[in-house]
Amino acid sequence: MQDMRNKILIVDSHEKDRRELEQILQGIVRDGGELFFVSSRGEAIEILTKEHPQLVFLDIALVGKDEEVWVKTGAYIVLICSKDCLQERSEDFIVKPFDADQVLEKCQGVLDLDHLAPQMPPL
């Protein structure tokens, strides 16, 4: 039987960025989801193989030469890039510094997380 918890993998070599995403994604953990944090491509492939996360936030610097490795996992990949990075290889990316609403919107779009959708302020 497959584990039905929402699983998200964060792949970024910068600890500060991993911690920032962890803070943004705390609601998913509270609701029984699981977050995995790694700082290297090799560790990420290992987690992808063992845990089968549905969503991966992947630092563009760690993609490597063989992009097919990521595509074959079946996980939804959201690339992380810096402000000055123009992303031509992916339709889905987030930019550092992170915008919490944007990150949660990406999660809500991939996972079953209606309660985490960004809230519209009252008019």
N, CA, C and O atoms as CSV, one atom per row, in Angstrom:
chain,resi,resn,atom,element,x,y,z
A,1,MET,N,N,0.836,-1.187,0.000
A,1,MET,CA,C,0.000,0.000,0.000
A,1,MET,C,C,0.881,1.250,0.000
A,1,MET,O,O,1.802,1.368,0.808
A,2,GLN,N,N,0.591,2.182,-0.912
A,2,GLN,CA,C,1.400,3.385,-1.043
A,2,GLN,C,C,1.035,4.405,0.028
A,2,GLN,O,O,-0.141,4.594,0.342
A,3,ASP,N,N,2.046,5.058,0.584
A,3,ASP,CA,C,1.861,6.100,1.582
A,3,ASP,C,C,1.199,7.301,0.907
A,3,ASP,O,O,1.696,7.793,-0.106
A,4,MET,N,N,0.084,7.776,1.460
A,4,MET,CA,C,-0.678,8.847,0.831
A,4,MET,C,C,-0.361,10.232,1.392
A,4,MET,O,O,-1.002,11.209,1.005
A,5,ARG,N,N,0.605,10.334,2.287
A,5,ARG,CA,C,0.975,11.643,2.806
A,5,ARG,C,C,1.579,12.492,1.698
A,5,ARG,O,O,2.209,11.979,0.772
A,6,ASN,N,N,1.377,13.797,1.810
A,6,ASN,CA,C,2.027,14.709,0.881
A,6,ASN,C,C,3.504,14.783,1.238
A,6,ASN,O,O,3.863,15.055,2.383
A,7,LYS,N,N,4.349,14.539,0.254
A,7,LYS,CA,C,5.792,14.574,0.470
A,7,LYS,C,C,6.415,15.601,-0.467
A,7,LYS,O,O,6.139,15.638,-1.666
A,8,ILE,N,N,7.259,16.426,0.122
A,8,ILE,CA,C,7.943,17.463,-0.642
A,8,ILE,C,C,9.437,17.350,-0.369
A,8,ILE,O,O,9.864,17.216,0.777
A,9,LEU,N,N,10.219,17.407,-1.434
A,9,LEU,CA,C,11.678,17.375,-1.340
A,9,LEU,C,C,12.208,18.760,-1.704
A,9,LEU,O,O,11.848,19.320,-2.739
A,10,ILE,N,N,13.065,19.304,-0.842
A,10,ILE,CA,C,13.728,20.577,-1.106
A,10,ILE,C,C,15.201,20.267,-1.349
A,10,ILE,O,O,15.883,19.704,-0.493
A,11,VAL,N,N,15.679,20.649,-2.539
A,11,VAL,CA,C,17.064,20.389,-2.932
A,11,VAL,C,C,17.742,21.733,-3.170
A,11,VAL,O,O,17.512,22.387,-4.187
A,12,ASP,N,N,18.574,22.130,-2.224
A,12,ASP,CA,C,19.263,23.410,-2.326
A,12,ASP,C,C,20.547,23.326,-1.515
A,12,ASP,O,O,20.543,22.840,-0.384
A,13,SER,N,N,21.636,23.797,-2.091
A,13,SER,CA,C,22.923,23.705,-1.401
A,13,SER,C,C,23.077,24.765,-0.310
A,13,SER,O,O,24.016,24.693,0.482
A,14,HIS,N,N,22.184,25.734,-0.253
A,14,HIS,CA,C,22.262,26.793,0.746
A,14,HIS,C,C,21.324,26.495,1.910
A,14,HIS,O,O,20.104,26.455,1.750
A,15,GLU,N,N,21.909,26.290,3.073
A,15,GLU,CA,C,21.113,25.962,4.260
A,15,GLU,C,C,20.087,27.046,4.578
A,15,GLU,O,O,18.962,26.734,4.970
A,16,LYS,N,N,20.455,28.301,4.416
A,16,LYS,CA,C,19.542,29.412,4.691
A,16,LYS,C,C,18.279,29.283,3.840
A,16,LYS,O,O,17.175,29.502,4.341
A,17,ASP,N,N,18.424,28.936,2.573
A,17,ASP,CA,C,17.271,28.792,1.684
A,17,ASP,C,C,16.427,27.577,2.058
A,17,ASP,O,O,15.199,27.628,1.987
A,18,ARG,N,N,17.078,26.491,2.452
A,18,ARG,CA,C,16.327,25.301,2.891
A,18,ARG,C,C,15.495,25.633,4.134
A,18,ARG,O,O,14.332,25.238,4.226
A,19,ARG,N,N,16.083,26.355,5.085
A,19,ARG,CA,C,15.379,26.714,6.319
A,19,ARG,C,C,14.210,27.665,6.028
A,19,ARG,O,O,13.148,27.560,6.642
A,20,GLU,N,N,14.414,28.577,5.103
A,20,GLU,CA,C,13.340,29.505,4.740
A,20,GLU,C,C,12.150,28.739,4.141
A,20,GLU,O,O,10.999,29.019,4.477
A,21,LEU,N,N,12.425,27.789,3.270
A,21,LEU,CA,C,11.339,26.976,2.704
A,21,LEU,C,C,10.681,26.122,3.782
A,21,LEU,O,O,9.468,25.914,3.755
A,22,GLU,N,N,11.471,25.629,4.723
A,22,GLU,CA,C,10.904,24.842,5.819
A,22,GLU,C,C,9.887,25.668,6.603
A,22,GLU,O,O,8.810,25.174,6.936
A,23,GLN,N,N,10.221,26.916,6.897
A,23,GLN,CA,C,9.300,27.787,7.634
A,23,GLN,C,C,8.016,28.011,6.843
A,23,GLN,O,O,6.924,27.976,7.410
A,24,ILE,N,N,8.139,28.236,5.556
A,24,ILE,CA,C,6.968,28.478,4.709
A,24,ILE,C,C,6.065,27.249,4.658
A,24,ILE,O,O,4.842,27.378,4.612
A,25,LEU,N,N,6.664,26.058,4.666
A,25,LEU,CA,C,5.918,24.815,4.453
A,25,LEU,C,C,5.485,24.117,5.746
A,25,LEU,O,O,5.045,22.969,5.691
A,26,GLN,N,N,5.593,24.761,6.887
A,26,GLN,CA,C,5.248,24.134,8.167
A,26,GLN,C,C,3.809,23.624,8.219
A,26,GLN,O,O,3.542,22.616,8.872
A,27,GLY,N,N,2.885,24.296,7.550
A,27,GLY,CA,C,1.491,23.858,7.556
A,27,GLY,C,C,1.319,22.474,6.964
A,27,GLY,O,O,0.453,21.716,7.401
A,28,ILE,N,N,2.118,22.139,5.991
A,28,ILE,CA,C,2.042,20.815,5.365
A,28,ILE,C,C,2.483,19.745,6.354
A,28,ILE,O,O,1.878,18.675,6.421
A,29,VAL,N,N,3.518,20.022,7.113
A,29,VAL,CA,C,4.005,19.077,8.116
A,29,VAL,C,C,2.966,18.891,9.219
A,29,VAL,O,O,2.707,17.765,9.645
A,30,ARG,N,N,2.373,19.982,9.678
A,30,ARG,CA,C,1.346,19.894,10.724
A,30,ARG,C,C,0.175,19.033,10.283
A,30,ARG,O,O,-0.456,18.379,11.113
A,31,ASP,N,N,-0.123,19.023,9.004
A,31,ASP,CA,C,-1.252,18.245,8.491
A,31,ASP,C,C,-0.860,16.821,8.090
A,31,ASP,O,O,-1.610,16.150,7.381
A,32,GLY,N,N,0.298,16.361,8.535
A,32,GLY,CA,C,0.708,14.989,8.274
A,32,GLY,C,C,1.579,14.817,7.050
A,32,GLY,O,O,1.899,13.690,6.670
A,33,GLY,N,N,1.962,15.904,6.433
A,33,GLY,CA,C,2.863,15.816,5.290
A,33,GLY,C,C,4.293,15.613,5.760
A,33,GLY,O,O,4.580,15.615,6.957
A,34,GLU,N,N,5.174,15.441,4.803
A,34,GLU,CA,C,6.569,15.193,5.151
A,34,GLU,C,C,7.470,15.997,4.233
A,34,GLU,O,O,7.268,16.037,3.019
A,35,LEU,N,N,8.478,16.644,4.833
A,35,LEU,CA,C,9.457,17.419,4.090
A,35,LEU,C,C,10.808,16.730,4.170
A,35,LEU,O,O,11.191,16.209,5.218
A,36,PHE,N,N,11.521,16.733,3.059
A,36,PHE,CA,C,12.874,16.188,3.003
A,36,PHE,C,C,13.783,17.303,2.507
A,36,PHE,O,O,13.439,18.026,1.572
A,37,PHE,N,N,14.935,17.437,3.135
A,37,PHE,CA,C,15.882,18.481,2.781
A,37,PHE,C,C,17.227,17.847,2.450
A,37,PHE,O,O,17.761,17.059,3.231
A,38,VAL,N,N,17.768,18.195,1.289
A,38,VAL,CA,C,19.096,17.717,0.915
A,38,VAL,C,C,19.861,18.855,0.254
A,38,VAL,O,O,19.274,19.821,-0.233
A,39,SER,N,N,21.181,18.719,0.249
A,39,SER,CA,C,22.021,19.772,-0.309
A,39,SER,C,C,22.765,19.345,-1.561
A,39,SER,O,O,23.538,20.131,-2.109
A,40,SER,N,N,22.552,18.115,-2.030
A,40,SER,CA,C,23.277,17.657,-3.216
A,40,SER,C,C,22.362,16.866,-4.153
A,40,SER,O,O,21.321,16.346,-3.753
A,41,ARG,N,N,22.782,16.798,-5.384
A,41,ARG,CA,C,22.041,16.068,-6.414
A,41,ARG,C,C,21.955,14.588,-6.068
A,41,ARG,O,O,20.891,13.983,-6.207
A,42,GLY,N,N,23.049,14.002,-5.624
A,42,GLY,CA,C,23.074,12.583,-5.280
A,42,GLY,C,C,22.105,12.227,-4.170
A,42,GLY,O,O,21.385,11.232,-4.258
A,43,GLU,N,N,22.087,13.048,-3.116
A,43,GLU,CA,C,21.144,12.829,-2.016
A,43,GLU,C,C,19.701,12.948,-2.515
A,43,GLU,O,O,18.824,12.195,-2.093
A,44,ALA,N,N,19.474,13.890,-3.407
A,44,ALA,CA,C,18.124,14.098,-3.934
A,44,ALA,C,C,17.633,12.884,-4.705
A,44,ALA,O,O,16.491,12.460,-4.529
A,45,ILE,N,N,18.473,12.325,-5.550
A,45,ILE,CA,C,18.086,11.145,-6.332
A,45,ILE,C,C,17.770,9.988,-5.392
A,45,ILE,O,O,16.827,9.234,-5.631
A,46,GLU,N,N,18.550,9.843,-4.330
A,46,GLU,CA,C,18.309,8.789,-3.347
A,46,GLU,C,C,16.935,8.947,-2.682
A,46,GLU,O,O,16.191,7.973,-2.562
A,47,ILE,N,N,16.599,10.161,-2.253
A,47,ILE,CA,C,15.296,10.421,-1.630
A,47,ILE,C,C,14.169,10.196,-2.642
A,47,ILE,O,O,13.133,9.624,-2.305
A,48,LEU,N,N,14.373,10.642,-3.868
A,48,LEU,CA,C,13.358,10.449,-4.904
A,48,LEU,C,C,13.062,8.970,-5.105
A,48,LEU,O,O,11.906,8.585,-5.280
A,49,THR,N,N,14.084,8.153,-5.082
A,49,THR,CA,C,13.935,6.711,-5.294
A,49,THR,C,C,13.257,6.032,-4.112
A,49,THR,O,O,12.404,5.164,-4.300
A,50,LYS,N,N,13.629,6.419,-2.897
A,50,LYS,CA,C,13.100,5.766,-1.692
A,50,LYS,C,C,11.739,6.287,-1.259
A,50,LYS,O,O,10.873,5.502,-0.874
A,51,GLU,N,N,11.540,7.597,-1.315
A,51,GLU,CA,C,10.364,8.224,-0.707
A,51,GLU,C,C,9.280,8.638,-1.699
A,51,GLU,O,O,8.126,8.816,-1.310
A,52,HIS,N,N,9.633,8.793,-2.964
A,52,HIS,CA,C,8.687,9.168,-4.026
A,52,HIS,C,C,7.871,10.417,-3.698
A,52,HIS,O,O,6.641,10.363,-3.675
A,53,PRO,N,N,8.545,11.543,-3.442
A,53,PRO,CA,C,7.795,12.770,-3.179
A,53,PRO,C,C,7.012,13.196,-4.419
A,53,PRO,O,O,7.420,12.940,-5.552
A,54,GLN,N,N,5.888,13.849,-4.177
A,54,GLN,CA,C,5.081,14.330,-5.286
A,54,GLN,C,C,5.624,15.634,-5.859
A,54,GLN,O,O,5.433,15.931,-7.038
A,55,LEU,N,N,6.304,16.410,-5.013
A,55,LEU,CA,C,6.749,17.748,-5.393
A,55,LEU,C,C,8.200,17.936,-4.987
A,55,LEU,O,O,8.603,17.557,-3.888
A,56,VAL,N,N,8.988,18.532,-5.892
A,56,VAL,CA,C,10.400,18.805,-5.617
A,56,VAL,C,C,10.678,20.271,-5.937
A,56,VAL,O,O,10.409,20.743,-7.041
A,57,PHE,N,N,11.226,20.983,-4.944
A,57,PHE,CA,C,11.766,22.315,-5.175
A,57,PHE,C,C,13.262,22.119,-5.382
A,57,PHE,O,O,13.967,21.714,-4.458
A,58,LEU,N,N,13.751,22.401,-6.584
A,58,LEU,CA,C,15.115,22.054,-6.991
A,58,LEU,C,C,15.895,23.287,-7.411
A,58,LEU,O,O,15.513,23.986,-8.349
A,59,ASP,N,N,16.994,23.549,-6.709
A,59,ASP,CA,C,17.881,24.651,-7.089
A,59,ASP,C,C,18.415,24.373,-8.492
A,59,ASP,O,O,18.942,23.294,-8.760
A,60,ILE,N,N,18.277,25.340,-9.372
A,60,ILE,CA,C,18.679,25.161,-10.758
A,60,ILE,C,C,20.160,24.783,-10.887
A,60,ILE,O,O,20.543,24.099,-11.836
A,61,ALA,N,N,20.986,25.221,-9.944
A,61,ALA,CA,C,22.413,24.905,-9.979
A,61,ALA,C,C,22.681,23.425,-9.751
A,61,ALA,O,O,23.775,22.949,-10.055
A,62,LEU,N,N,21.698,22.676,-9.217
A,62,LEU,CA,C,21.895,21.264,-8.915
A,62,LEU,C,C,21.216,20.327,-9.919
A,62,LEU,O,O,21.192,19.114,-9.715
A,63,VAL,N,N,20.677,20.873,-10.980
A,63,VAL,CA,C,20.007,20.039,-11.976
A,63,VAL,C,C,20.997,19.059,-12.607
A,63,VAL,O,O,20.682,17.880,-12.768
A,64,GLY,N,N,22.171,19.531,-12.958
A,64,GLY,CA,C,23.167,18.671,-13.594
A,64,GLY,C,C,22.971,18.608,-15.099
A,64,GLY,O,O,22.092,19.262,-15.659
A,65,LYS,N,N,23.806,17.811,-15.736
A,65,LYS,CA,C,23.790,17.717,-17.200
A,65,LYS,C,C,22.634,16.876,-17.723
A,65,LYS,O,O,22.131,17.136,-18.816
A,66,ASP,N,N,22.208,15.887,-16.973
A,66,ASP,CA,C,21.165,14.982,-17.430
A,66,ASP,C,C,19.827,15.342,-16.789
A,66,ASP,O,O,19.472,14.813,-15.736
A,67,GLU,N,N,19.101,16.229,-17.422
A,67,GLU,CA,C,17.816,16.666,-16.891
A,67,GLU,C,C,16.788,15.535,-16.882
A,67,GLU,O,O,15.834,15.577,-16.105
A,68,GLU,N,N,16.966,14.540,-17.723
A,68,GLU,CA,C,16.029,13.417,-17.807
A,68,GLU,C,C,15.932,12.657,-16.490
A,68,GLU,O,O,14.889,12.076,-16.191
A,69,VAL,N,N,16.998,12.651,-15.702
A,69,VAL,CA,C,16.983,11.962,-14.411
A,69,VAL,C,C,15.830,12.491,-13.564
A,69,VAL,O,O,15.135,11.719,-12.904
A,70,TRP,N,N,15.633,13.780,-13.584
A,70,TRP,CA,C,14.573,14.397,-12.783
A,70,TRP,C,C,13.198,14.093,-13.364
A,70,TRP,O,O,12.256,13.800,-12.628
A,71,VAL,N,N,13.090,14.163,-14.664
A,71,VAL,CA,C,11.804,13.934,-15.326
A,71,VAL,C,C,11.320,12.503,-15.099
A,71,VAL,O,O,10.126,12.273,-14.904
A,72,LYS,N,N,12.228,11.561,-15.123
A,72,LYS,CA,C,11.878,10.143,-14.966
A,72,LYS,C,C,11.309,9.809,-13.589
A,72,LYS,O,O,10.661,8.775,-13.432
A,73,THR,N,N,11.535,10.654,-12.601
A,73,THR,CA,C,11.071,10.353,-11.241
A,73,THR,C,C,9.554,10.438,-11.119
A,73,THR,O,O,8.970,9.823,-10.226
A,74,GLY,N,N,8.919,11.182,-11.992
A,74,GLY,CA,C,7.479,11.350,-11.913
A,74,GLY,C,C,7.052,12.439,-10.953
A,74,GLY,O,O,5.864,12.747,-10.869
A,75,ALA,N,N,7.986,13.029,-10.227
A,75,ALA,CA,C,7.665,14.118,-9.303
A,75,ALA,C,C,7.475,15.406,-10.094
A,75,ALA,O,O,8.039,15.573,-11.175
A,76,TYR,N,N,6.685,16.298,-9.550
A,76,TYR,CA,C,6.510,17.610,-10.151
A,76,TYR,C,C,7.681,18.471,-9.700
A,76,TYR,O,O,7.909,18.624,-8.500
A,77,ILE,N,N,8.423,19.031,-10.643
A,77,ILE,CA,C,9.640,19.782,-10.343
A,77,ILE,C,C,9.370,21.282,-10.476
A,77,ILE,O,O,8.881,21.753,-11.503
A,78,VAL,N,N,9.702,22.017,-9.413
A,78,VAL,CA,C,9.667,23.475,-9.432
A,78,VAL,C,C,11.110,23.926,-9.237
A,78,VAL,O,O,11.713,23.655,-8.199
A,79,LEU,N,N,11.660,24.609,-10.228
A,79,LEU,CA,C,13.038,25.062,-10.123
A,79,LEU,C,C,13.139,26.311,-9.261
A,79,LEU,O,O,12.253,27.165,-9.260
A,80,ILE,N,N,14.242,26.392,-8.528
A,80,ILE,CA,C,14.547,27.553,-7.697
A,80,ILE,C,C,15.671,28.307,-8.393
A,80,ILE,O,O,16.715,27.727,-8.692
A,81,CYS,N,N,15.469,29.575,-8.648
A,81,CYS,CA,C,16.546,30.355,-9.263
A,81,CYS,C,C,16.639,31.721,-8.599
A,81,CYS,O,O,15.737,32.136,-7.872
A,82,SER,N,N,17.731,32.403,-8.859
A,82,SER,CA,C,17.945,33.723,-8.273
A,82,SER,C,C,17.205,34.773,-9.090
A,82,SER,O,O,16.719,34.493,-10.186
A,83,LYS,N,N,17.126,35.979,-8.548
A,83,LYS,CA,C,16.408,37.068,-9.206
A,83,LYS,C,C,16.900,37.318,-10.624
A,83,LYS,O,O,16.108,37.617,-11.517
A,84,ASP,N,N,18.204,37.195,-10.827
A,84,ASP,CA,C,18.764,37.520,-12.136
A,84,ASP,C,C,18.744,36.348,-13.118
A,84,ASP,O,O,19.288,36.448,-14.217
A,85,CYS,N,N,18.134,35.267,-12.731
A,85,CYS,CA,C,18.092,34.062,-13.565
A,85,CYS,C,C,16.839,34.080,-14.443
A,85,CYS,O,O,15.721,34.086,-13.929
A,86,LEU,N,N,17.017,34.087,-15.716
A,86,LEU,CA,C,15.880,33.941,-16.620
A,86,LEU,C,C,15.718,32.462,-16.909
A,86,LEU,O,O,16.648,31.812,-17.387
A,87,GLN,N,N,14.554,31.934,-16.624
A,87,GLN,CA,C,14.348,30.492,-16.743
A,87,GLN,C,C,13.734,30.149,-18.088
A,87,GLN,O,O,12.591,30.502,-18.381
A,88,GLU,N,N,14.509,29.462,-18.888
A,88,GLU,CA,C,14.033,29.065,-20.206
A,88,GLU,C,C,13.729,27.576,-20.274
A,88,GLU,O,O,13.031,27.133,-21.186
A,89,ARG,N,N,14.242,26.796,-19.324
A,89,ARG,CA,C,14.081,25.343,-19.395
A,89,ARG,C,C,12.883,24.829,-18.630
A,89,ARG,O,O,12.565,23.644,-18.729
A,90,SER,N,N,12.219,25.658,-17.885
A,90,SER,CA,C,11.104,25.198,-17.077
A,90,SER,C,C,9.974,26.214,-17.121
A,90,SER,O,O,10.203,27.424,-17.116
A,91,GLU,N,N,8.769,25.708,-17.163
A,91,GLU,CA,C,7.623,26.595,-17.093
A,91,GLU,C,C,7.293,26.916,-15.644
A,91,GLU,O,O,6.532,27.846,-15.377
A,92,ASP,N,N,7.850,26.165,-14.711
A,92,ASP,CA,C,7.503,26.363,-13.318
A,92,ASP,C,C,8.750,26.594,-12.486
A,92,ASP,O,O,9.632,25.738,-12.408
A,93,PHE,N,N,8.808,27.764,-11.866
A,93,PHE,CA,C,9.961,28.093,-11.040
A,93,PHE,C,C,9.552,29.098,-9.976
A,93,PHE,O,O,8.526,29.768,-10.095
A,94,ILE,N,N,10.376,29.192,-8.926
A,94,ILE,CA,C,10.237,30.229,-7.919
A,94,ILE,C,C,11.566,30.967,-7.858
A,94,ILE,O,O,12.608,30.430,-8.233
A,95,VAL,N,N,11.516,32.191,-7.385
A,95,VAL,CA,C,12.694,33.044,-7.385
A,95,VAL,C,C,13.098,33.362,-5.951
A,95,VAL,O,O,12.254,33.620,-5.093
A,96,LYS,N,N,14.415,33.339,-5.708
A,96,LYS,CA,C,14.960,33.764,-4.421
A,96,LYS,C,C,15.047,35.281,-4.427
A,96,LYS,O,O,15.414,35.837,-5.462
A,97,PRO,N,N,14.743,35.979,-3.369
A,97,PRO,CA,C,14.200,35.480,-2.111
A,97,PRO,C,C,12.755,35.010,-2.303
A,97,PRO,O,O,12.027,35.519,-3.156
A,98,PHE,N,N,12.365,34.038,-1.499
A,98,PHE,CA,C,11.072,33.377,-1.677
A,98,PHE,C,C,9.903,34.257,-1.253
A,98,PHE,O,O,9.982,35.024,-0.294
A,99,ASP,N,N,8.834,34.118,-1.993
A,99,ASP,CA,C,7.554,34.739,-1.644
A,99,ASP,C,C,6.687,33.594,-1.113
A,99,ASP,O,O,6.376,32.659,-1.850
A,100,ALA,N,N,6.299,33.665,0.157
A,100,ALA,CA,C,5.566,32.563,0.797
A,100,ALA,C,C,4.287,32.223,0.042
A,100,ALA,O,O,3.979,31.044,-0.136
A,101,ASP,N,N,3.542,33.215,-0.400
A,101,ASP,CA,C,2.306,32.940,-1.135
A,101,ASP,C,C,2.578,32.181,-2.427
A,101,ASP,O,O,1.821,31.282,-2.794
A,102,GLN,N,N,3.659,32.544,-3.118
A,102,GLN,CA,C,3.995,31.856,-4.365
A,102,GLN,C,C,4.366,30.396,-4.101
A,102,GLN,O,O,3.943,29.502,-4.835
A,103,VAL,N,N,5.150,30.159,-3.060
A,103,VAL,CA,C,5.555,28.786,-2.717
A,103,VAL,C,C,4.322,27.954,-2.374
A,103,VAL,O,O,4.176,26.834,-2.864
A,104,LEU,N,N,3.436,28.491,-1.537
A,104,LEU,CA,C,2.232,27.759,-1.146
A,104,LEU,C,C,1.298,27.550,-2.334
A,104,LEU,O,O,0.615,26.529,-2.417
A,105,GLU,N,N,1.266,28.500,-3.239
A,105,GLU,CA,C,0.450,28.349,-4.446
A,105,GLU,C,C,0.960,27.186,-5.297
A,105,GLU,O,O,0.164,26.427,-5.849
A,106,LYS,N,N,2.275,27.044,-5.407
A,106,LYS,CA,C,2.853,25.918,-6.148
A,106,LYS,C,C,2.459,24.597,-5.492
A,106,LYS,O,O,2.098,23.639,-6.176
A,107,CYS,N,N,2.529,24.553,-4.167
A,107,CYS,CA,C,2.152,23.342,-3.438
A,107,CYS,C,C,0.679,23.026,-3.645
A,107,CYS,O,O,0.308,21.885,-3.922
A,108,GLN,N,N,-0.142,24.035,-3.511
A,108,GLN,CA,C,-1.579,23.844,-3.652
A,108,GLN,C,C,-1.927,23.353,-5.052
A,108,GLN,O,O,-2.859,22.567,-5.218
A,109,GLY,N,N,-1.191,23.807,-6.055
A,109,GLY,CA,C,-1.447,23.389,-7.421
A,109,GLY,C,C,-1.085,21.940,-7.690
A,109,GLY,O,O,-1.661,21.315,-8.581
A,110,VAL,N,N,-0.140,21.396,-6.934
A,110,VAL,CA,C,0.332,20.027,-7.163
A,110,VAL,C,C,-0.277,19.046,-6.177
A,110,VAL,O,O,-0.650,17.934,-6.551
A,111,LEU,N,N,-0.378,19.451,-4.922
A,111,LEU,CA,C,-0.865,18.578,-3.862
A,111,LEU,C,C,-2.311,18.915,-3.537
A,111,LEU,O,O,-2.834,19.928,-4.001
A,112,ASP,N,N,-2.946,18.087,-2.756
A,112,ASP,CA,C,-4.316,18.326,-2.324
A,112,ASP,C,C,-4.291,19.202,-1.078
A,112,ASP,O,O,-4.422,18.706,0.041
A,113,LEU,N,N,-4.121,20.500,-1.276
A,113,LEU,CA,C,-3.910,21.420,-0.153
A,113,LEU,C,C,-4.793,22.657,-0.266
A,113,LEU,O,O,-4.287,23.777,-0.205
A,114,ASP,N,N,-6.072,22.481,-0.425
A,114,ASP,CA,C,-6.964,23.625,-0.585
A,114,ASP,C,C,-6.842,24.622,0.562
A,114,ASP,O,O,-6.960,25.829,0.350
A,115,HIS,N,N,-6.607,24.126,1.775
A,115,HIS,CA,C,-6.546,25.010,2.940
A,115,HIS,C,C,-5.298,25.882,2.965
A,115,HIS,O,O,-5.236,26.830,3.748
A,116,LEU,N,N,-4.288,25.587,2.119
A,116,LEU,CA,C,-3.069,26.384,2.102
A,116,LEU,C,C,-3.064,27.432,0.995
A,116,LEU,O,O,-2.071,28.136,0.814
A,117,ALA,N,N,-4.155,27.541,0.260
A,117,ALA,CA,C,-4.202,28.525,-0.813
A,117,ALA,C,C,-4.039,29.923,-0.232
A,117,ALA,O,O,-4.564,30.221,0.841
A,118,PRO,N,N,-3.319,30.769,-0.936
A,118,PRO,CA,C,-3.175,32.143,-0.444
A,118,PRO,C,C,-4.553,32.775,-0.227
A,118,PRO,O,O,-5.465,32.596,-1.034
A,119,GLN,N,N,-4.683,33.495,0.847
A,119,GLN,CA,C,-5.961,34.098,1.199
A,119,GLN,C,C,-6.082,35.486,0.607
A,119,GLN,O,O,-5.127,36.263,0.613
A,120,MET,N,N,-7.261,35.792,0.095
A,120,MET,CA,C,-7.546,37.115,-0.435
A,120,MET,C,C,-7.942,38.002,0.745
A,120,MET,O,O,-8.806,37.615,1.532
A,121,PRO,N,N,-7.340,39.168,0.886
A,121,PRO,CA,C,-7.731,40.035,1.994
A,121,PRO,C,C,-9.176,40.515,1.809
A,121,PRO,O,O,-9.636,40.672,0.678
A,122,PRO,N,N,-9.882,40.745,2.903
A,122,PRO,CA,C,-11.264,41.217,2.777
A,122,PRO,C,C,-11.316,42.559,2.063
A,122,PRO,O,O,-10.433,43.399,2.236
A,123,LEU,N,N,-12.344,42.752,1.270
A,123,LEU,CA,C,-12.503,44.020,0.531
A,123,LEU,C,C,-13.313,45.015,1.324
A,123,LEU,O,O,-13.546,46.131,0.860
